[in-house]
Amino acid sequence: MQIIPPALERLIADLTRLPGIGRKSATRLALYILRRPAGEARNLANDLLTLHETIRLCRQCCTFSETDPCAICGNPGRNGRLICVVEEPGDQIAIEKTGAFRGVYHILHGVIAPMDGIGPDELKINELRQRVATGRVDEVLIATSSTVPGEATASYLAEILQQTGVRLSRLACGIPMGMDIKYADEHTLAKAISSRQALPDIS
């Protein structure tokens, strides 16, 4: 006998596809949505639908934005010659909260993880190389997380960008090994940005 109505079961199944949401959490969320007024559920559904209709990738930094270029790339007050490379848009948001960085960004949308089938071609690395190749970039700050995939991605970026002559730097003290950058507090991130160090020449 089916205890859960099919419509509710479908919603639970959809929610379990979200990262970090198991069956119990999905059931709790689905029941919460069901208990709320129908208007709130419609608003949620409409917001989900409009995500793909209104949000696109910025042609310069590859972040999610409703405008192209995004608000940061289109801001003349930002230093366009300093690019901070991060893994995900969440990392960009975390750095912006510190107020310590006044350059622009480049979002990779992931890290190199061969075991998961993710190589350089699956990331926005070619777009970064094209930006640097214009000659309008003085420094690239590599701000990937200090996880094994994050460090591997940083090493790969250093290797391919070193021959361009652009200055390369890496987030320094403040970010513990093994910590995702998006979970660092604002003061820790600000310290890491202000004390960044140049990468050694590996040639």
N, C-alpha and C positions, 0 to 999 in steps of 0.2 A: 504493500500500500504506500502510495506517495504522500508523505506528510507535507512537504514544501510545495506550494503551488508552482507550476511550470514557469510562470513569468518571474517569480521571485528567484527560482533556481537559476534561470538564465542570467539575472543580474548578479547573483553570487558568483557564478562562473566567470563572468566578465571582470568582476572586481579582483578575483584571484590572479588574473593576468598582470595586475599591477605589481611593480617591484616591492617586496617586503610585506605583501598582503597574503596571508594564508587563509585557509577555509574559515576559521573561526572569526578572524577580523573581517573578512568579506561578508560573512553572515550578519555580524553586528552592524556593519555599515549599511547593508541592504535593508535590514529591519528598521534602522534609524530613518533612512530615506522614505521608507513606506509609511512610517508614522507621521512624517512631516506633511504639511499641506501640499496638495497637488501642484499648486502654483510654484512652490520651491523646487519640486522635482522637474517641472517644465523649464524653469530658469536654468537649472543645472544641465539639463539635456541640451538646451539652446546654446549655453556657453561651450559645451563640448563640441557641438557641431561647428560653431564659428571659429574654433581654434585653427583648423586647417584652411578655412576660408579667408581669414584676415591676417594670420601670422605667416611670415616667410623668412628666409635666411637673408641677412644683410649681405650684399654682394661683396663688401669689403672684408668684414671680420667674421662672417658666417654665424653670427648670433641670431637668435629668434627676435623678430621685430615686426611691428605693423607698418613701419616705414622703411624705405630703402634709398639711401643709407640709413642706418639706425641712428638713434639720438646721440650716441657717443661719437660715431664716425663722422656725423654731420655737424658736430660742435667745433667751431673754429677755435675755441679756447683750449682744446685738447692738443697735446703734442703728438702729431701724426708720425713723427720720426722715431717714436719709441713704441714698440709693440710688445704687449704682454701676451704670451701664449698660454692658454689654459685648456683643460680637458673638456669641460662642459660649461653651458651657460650658468649653472649654479655656482661654479667657481668664480666666474666673472662678477656675479652679484655679490659674493662674499668679499672680493677685493674692493669693489666699489663702495661697500659699506664702511671701509676703513678711511676713505677720503685721502689716502696716502699716495694714490697713483693717478697721474694726470695725463698719461699717454692714451693709446688706443689698444684694442684687443684683437686676438685671433683665436677663435674657438675651434678646437680639433674635432670635437664630437666623439671623444673616446681616446683610448690609448692603444698602443701596439700590444696585442695579446695573441701570439701565434696559436696557443692551445685553444683559444675561442674562435680561431679563424679570422682574426682581425690583424691585418697588416697595414703598412703605410698607405696603400691604395684605398683602403676603406675609410681613411681619415682625411681631414682637410689640410693635408700637408702640401700637396701641389699648389694649392691656392696661396699658402704661406710663402712658398718659394717664389711664386710669381710676384707677390707684393715686395719681397726683398729685392728681386731682380730689377725693379723699377729704378733703384738707386736713390729712392726717397726715404730710406730707413737707415737710421744711425745705430740703433740698438734693438736687440730682441731679448726680452726677459722671459726665460723659460720657467713657467710657474706650474708645471705639472706636479702632482702629488708625490710624496716621498714613499710611494709603494713600489714594489718590484716592477709592475708594468709602467708606472709613472717615470721611474728612473730609466728604464729601457727606452722609453719614448724620448726623454730628455737627451740621452746619449745619441740616439739616432738623429734628432734635430740638430744637435751640436755638430755632428759629423757632416751632415749635408749642407749646413749653413756656414761652416767655418771657411770654406773656400770663397765665399762671397765677399769677405772682408768686413762684414758688419760686426759690430761689437756684440758678443754674446754674454749674457749673465744668467744666473740661476738664483731662485729664492734661497736665502741664507738661513741664519739662525732664527729660531722661533717655530719652525714647523717640525714636529717630532717625526722620526722615521716611522713609517707604517700608517701615518694619519692622512685621511682624506682632507684636502685643502678646504672643502666646503664646511667642515665641522670645526675649523679653527676659529677662535674668538677674534674680534676685530683688532685688539691690541697686539696679539701674536702675529696676525697677518701684516699689520702696519710695521712692526719691527722687522719682519722678514723682508719686506719690500725695501725699507730704508737701508738695510745692511746687505743687500744683494751683492754677490761677488762675481767677477768675470770667470768664465770657464777656462781651464788651462788648454793650451794648444796641444792637440793629440796627434798632430801630424809628425 
